């Protein structure tokens, strides 16, 4: 039988948007944007191709991504009709920065199994990250047609729609993702961002609050709530949120985001004349 990858969903975090001296902008945080899968194997005996596939899973889980690609490639060489091996090799290629190679592998998987919604979501994710939001939306549409309850597909389509300026569509998709998976904190962060951009600051803060109830360690929920509070002239509330976000980023090893929040706090101190608590 085949092994499963230990982490079936990869969380992706987008860095901060540009921050002006007097105006703050929210940062959309896509969650669970790419998924890896393992099939159920009906056969009792393990084939040589399955052996290589399992080696690929083990090497991936051990952090040996190059070794994982070699093993998945060997499995594909022995069984070129193995759609799942293509999906997982594409996943691994993406992690190594080969986004176009990932698209090619997901396309091969779709050609072999055109009814796999995960392959469409993965290809859509990769296309989105290559800057092709419209093609990504088309892939998410296909995934949703195959599985109308696929919360991840709605979430990702909301992200792409928001980037293309379709705020109404993005809000609908985030809301559907939340209805299907009400425990996804980052889905609330995404919807909160759209609400804030539409001027619904109260609704945005409610979403950020719910995200923090679900995950008190979600740094981007603090950051984005701080943005909304700042733009509503709640400077002390904003400072409190930014300090909490900075602390979480530091503890989570996100040094780039941590430094950016510190720079932002310095700008706020200069604007408000308040001395901030050192972090």
C-alpha positions as CSV (number, residue, x, y, z in Angstrom):
1,X,0.0,0.0,0.0
2,X,1.0,3.6,-0.4
3,X,2.1,6.0,2.3
4,X,0.5,9.4,2.9
5,X,2.4,12.6,3.1
6,X,2.4,13.9,6.7
7,X,1.3,17.4,5.7
8,X,-1.6,17.2,3.3
9,X,-2.2,21.0,3.1
10,X,0.4,23.6,2.7
11,X,-0.2,27.1,4.1
12,X,1.0,30.0,2.1
13,X,1.5,33.5,3.5
14,X,1.9,36.6,1.3
15,X,4.1,39.3,2.6
16,X,3.0,42.8,3.5
17,X,1.7,45.2,0.9
18,X,3.4,48.6,0.7
19,X,2.7,50.9,3.6
20,X,2.6,54.6,3.1
21,X,3.5,57.1,5.8
22,X,-0.1,58.1,6.5
23,X,-2.2,55.4,5.0
24,X,-2.1,51.7,5.8
25,X,-3.2,49.0,3.5
26,X,-4.3,45.5,4.4
27,X,-2.3,42.4,3.4
28,X,-4.3,39.5,2.0
29,X,-3.2,36.2,3.4
30,X,-4.2,33.1,1.3
31,X,-4.5,30.0,3.4
32,X,-4.1,26.3,2.4
33,X,-3.6,27.3,-1.2
34,X,-2.0,24.1,-2.4
35,X,-2.9,20.5,-1.4
36,X,-1.1,17.2,-1.8
37,X,-2.9,13.9,-2.0
38,X,-2.4,10.2,-1.7
39,X,-4.7,7.6,-3.3
40,X,-6.4,4.6,-1.7
41,X,-4.8,1.5,-3.2
42,X,-7.1,-1.4,-3.9
43,X,-4.3,-3.9,-4.8
44,X,-2.9,-6.1,-2.0
45,X,0.7,-6.3,-3.3
46,X,3.0,-3.3,-3.6
47,X,4.5,-2.8,-7.0
48,X,8.0,-1.4,-7.8
49,X,6.4,1.9,-8.8
50,X,4.6,2.0,-5.4
51,X,8.0,1.5,-3.8
52,X,9.4,4.5,-5.5
53,X,6.3,6.5,-4.8
54,X,6.6,5.7,-1.0
55,X,10.3,6.6,-1.2
56,X,9.2,10.0,-2.6
57,X,6.8,10.5,0.3
58,X,9.4,9.6,2.9
59,X,12.0,11.8,1.3
60,X,9.6,14.7,1.1
61,X,8.7,14.3,4.8
62,X,12.4,14.2,5.7
63,X,13.0,17.5,3.8
64,X,14.9,15.8,0.9
65,X,13.0,17.5,-1.9
66,X,15.5,16.6,-4.6
67,X,15.4,13.0,-3.5
68,X,11.6,13.1,-3.5
69,X,11.5,14.3,-7.1
70,X,13.9,11.6,-8.2
71,X,11.8,9.0,-6.5
72,X,8.5,10.3,-7.9
73,X,10.1,10.5,-11.4
74,X,11.2,6.8,-11.0
75,X,7.6,5.9,-10.1
76,X,6.3,7.7,-13.2
77,X,8.9,6.0,-15.4
78,X,7.6,2.7,-14.3
79,X,4.0,3.7,-14.4
80,X,3.4,6.7,-16.7
81,X,-0.3,6.6,-16.0
82,X,0.1,7.3,-12.3
83,X,-1.7,10.7,-11.9
84,X,-1.1,11.0,-8.2
85,X,2.7,10.6,-8.7
86,X,2.5,13.6,-11.1
87,X,0.5,15.6,-8.5
88,X,3.0,15.0,-5.8
89,X,6.0,15.6,-8.0
90,X,4.4,18.9,-9.0
91,X,3.9,19.7,-5.4
92,X,7.5,19.1,-4.6
93,X,8.7,21.0,-7.7
94,X,6.7,24.0,-6.5
95,X,8.4,23.8,-3.1
96,X,11.8,24.0,-4.9
97,X,10.7,27.1,-6.8
98,X,10.0,25.3,-10.1
99,X,6.5,26.7,-10.6
100,X,6.3,26.1,-14.3
101,X,7.4,22.5,-13.8
102,X,4.7,22.2,-11.2
103,X,2.1,23.4,-13.7
104,X,3.3,20.9,-16.2
105,X,3.0,18.0,-13.7
106,X,-0.4,19.1,-12.6
107,X,-1.5,19.3,-16.2
108,X,-0.2,15.8,-16.8
109,X,-2.2,14.6,-13.8
110,X,-5.3,16.3,-15.1
111,X,-4.8,14.7,-18.5
112,X,-4.7,11.3,-16.8
113,X,-7.5,12.0,-14.4
114,X,-9.6,14.9,-15.5
115,X,-12.0,14.5,-12.5
116,X,-9.5,15.1,-9.7
117,X,-10.4,18.5,-8.1
118,X,-7.1,18.6,-6.1
119,X,-5.0,18.6,-9.3
120,X,-7.0,21.6,-10.6
121,X,-6.6,23.5,-7.3
122,X,-2.9,22.8,-7.4
123,X,-2.5,24.0,-10.9
124,X,-4.6,27.0,-10.2
125,X,-2.5,27.8,-7.2
126,X,0.7,27.6,-9.3
127,X,-0.7,29.6,-12.1
128,X,-1.9,32.3,-9.6
129,X,1.6,32.5,-8.2
130,X,3.0,32.9,-11.7
131,X,0.8,35.9,-12.1
132,X,-2.0,34.4,-14.2
133,X,-5.0,35.0,-12.0
134,X,-7.6,34.5,-14.8
135,X,-6.3,31.0,-15.6
136,X,-6.2,30.2,-11.9
137,X,-9.9,31.1,-11.6
138,X,-10.7,28.8,-14.5
139,X,-9.0,25.9,-12.7
140,X,-10.8,26.7,-9.5
141,X,-14.1,26.8,-11.4
142,X,-13.4,23.3,-12.7
143,X,-12.5,22.1,-9.2
144,X,-15.8,23.5,-7.8
145,X,-17.8,21.9,-10.6
146,X,-16.3,18.6,-9.6
147,X,-16.7,19.1,-5.9
148,X,-19.1,21.9,-4.9
149,X,-18.2,21.5,-1.3
150,X,-14.4,22.0,-1.8
151,X,-13.8,25.0,0.6
152,X,-10.2,25.4,-0.5
153,X,-11.2,26.0,-4.1
154,X,-13.6,28.8,-3.0
155,X,-11.0,30.3,-0.8
156,X,-8.4,30.4,-3.6
157,X,-10.9,31.7,-6.2
158,X,-11.8,34.5,-3.7
159,X,-8.1,35.4,-3.5
160,X,-7.7,35.5,-7.3
161,X,-11.0,37.4,-7.8
162,X,-9.9,40.0,-5.2
163,X,-6.6,40.5,-7.1
164,X,-8.6,41.1,-10.3
165,X,-10.8,43.7,-8.6
166,X,-13.9,41.6,-8.3
167,X,-14.6,42.4,-4.7
168,X,-18.2,41.2,-4.7
169,X,-17.1,37.8,-6.1
170,X,-14.3,37.6,-3.7
171,X,-16.6,38.3,-0.7
172,X,-19.0,35.6,-1.9
173,X,-16.2,33.1,-2.3
174,X,-14.7,33.8,1.1
175,X,-18.2,33.5,2.7
176,X,-18.8,30.2,1.0
177,X,-15.4,28.9,2.2
178,X,-16.3,29.9,5.7
179,X,-19.7,28.2,5.5
180,X,-18.0,25.0,4.3
181,X,-15.1,25.2,6.8
182,X,-16.1,27.5,9.7
183,X,-12.9,26.8,11.6
184,X,-10.5,28.2,9.0
185,X,-9.1,31.3,10.7
186,X,-7.4,32.6,7.7
187,X,-10.6,32.5,5.6
188,X,-11.9,35.1,8.1
189,X,-8.8,37.2,7.6
190,X,-9.2,37.1,3.8
191,X,-12.9,38.1,4.1
192,X,-12.0,40.8,6.6
193,X,-9.6,42.3,4.2
194,X,-12.2,42.5,1.4
195,X,-14.7,44.0,3.8
196,X,-12.2,46.6,4.9
197,X,-11.4,47.5,1.3
198,X,-15.1,48.0,0.7
199,X,-15.5,50.4,3.7
200,X,-17.1,47.8,6.0
201,X,-14.6,48.4,8.8
202,X,-16.9,47.1,11.5
203,X,-17.5,43.8,9.6
204,X,-13.7,43.6,8.9
205,X,-12.9,43.8,12.6
206,X,-15.6,41.2,13.4
207,X,-13.9,38.8,11.0
208,X,-10.4,39.5,12.4
209,X,-11.8,38.9,15.9
210,X,-13.3,35.6,14.8
211,X,-10.0,34.6,13.2
212,X,-8.3,35.3,16.6
213,X,-10.9,33.3,18.5
214,X,-10.2,30.4,16.2
215,X,-6.4,30.9,16.3
216,X,-5.0,33.3,18.9
217,X,-1.6,32.9,17.3
218,X,-2.6,34.1,13.9
219,X,-0.2,37.1,13.4
220,X,-1.8,38.4,10.2
221,X,-5.1,38.7,12.0
222,X,-3.5,41.0,14.5
223,X,-1.7,42.9,11.8
224,X,-4.7,43.4,9.5
225,X,-6.9,44.4,12.5
226,X,-4.3,46.9,13.4
227,X,-4.4,48.3,9.9
228,X,-8.2,48.8,10.1
229,X,-7.9,50.3,13.6
230,X,-5.2,52.7,12.5
231,X,-7.3,53.9,9.5
232,X,-10.2,54.5,11.9
233,X,-7.9,56.7,14.1
234,X,-7.8,54.1,16.9
235,X,-4.1,54.5,17.2
236,X,-3.7,52.8,20.6
237,X,-5.7,49.8,19.5
238,X,-3.6,49.7,16.3
239,X,-0.3,49.9,18.2
240,X,-1.5,47.1,20.5
241,X,-2.3,44.9,17.5
242,X,1.0,45.6,15.7
243,X,3.0,44.9,18.8
244,X,1.2,41.5,19.2
245,X,1.7,40.7,15.6
246,X,5.4,41.6,15.8
247,X,5.8,39.3,18.9
248,X,4.1,36.4,17.1
249,X,6.1,36.9,13.9
250,X,9.3,36.9,16.0
251,X,8.4,33.7,17.9
252,X,7.3,32.0,14.7
253,X,10.6,32.8,13.0
254,X,9.1,35.2,10.4
255,X,11.9,37.7,10.7
256,X,11.0,39.6,7.5
257,X,7.5,40.3,8.7
258,X,8.8,41.1,12.2
259,X,11.2,43.8,10.8
260,X,8.5,45.3,8.7
261,X,6.1,45.6,11.6
262,X,8.9,47.3,13.7
263,X,9.4,49.8,10.9
264,X,5.7,50.4,10.8
265,X,5.6,51.0,14.5
266,X,8.4,53.5,14.2
267,X,6.5,55.4,11.6
268,X,3.4,55.5,13.8
269,X,5.5,56.7,16.7
270,X,6.8,59.6,14.6
271,X,3.2,60.4,13.4
272,X,1.5,60.3,16.8
273,X,4.3,61.4,19.0
274,X,3.7,58.4,21.3
275,X,6.6,56.4,22.7
276,X,5.9,52.7,22.0
277,X,6.7,49.8,24.2
278,X,9.9,48.2,23.0
279,X,9.5,44.6,21.6
